Amino acid sequence: MTSTPPSSTPAARRDAMRWVPVPEELFQATLKVRVQVQKQLQMRPDLSVVIGAMLARALETEGLADAVTRHAVAQLQRNVEAPVEP
């Protein structure tokens, strides 16, 4: 009798996942990439596979830390400049 390694069970995979809030426009852009991949694979990939591949590719990019810094500064400026509603 063979047993399934703990890391390959659905519960173990869920425990290894991280949940991160993502702005809606970036989520929608990711869904568009997923549709492109679906057309190529003739099957719909799990969203975690698409996001994982995108993150892995981004981590190979030169200047990633600089790009993240610019994005963070832009987000902070947008939040500071946003009008306060009464």
Secondary structure, 3 states (H helix, E strand, C coil): CCCCCHHHCHHHHHHHCCCCCCCHHHHHHHHHHHHHHHHHHCCCCCHHHHHHHHHHHHHCCCCHHHHHHHHHHHHHHHHHHCCCCC
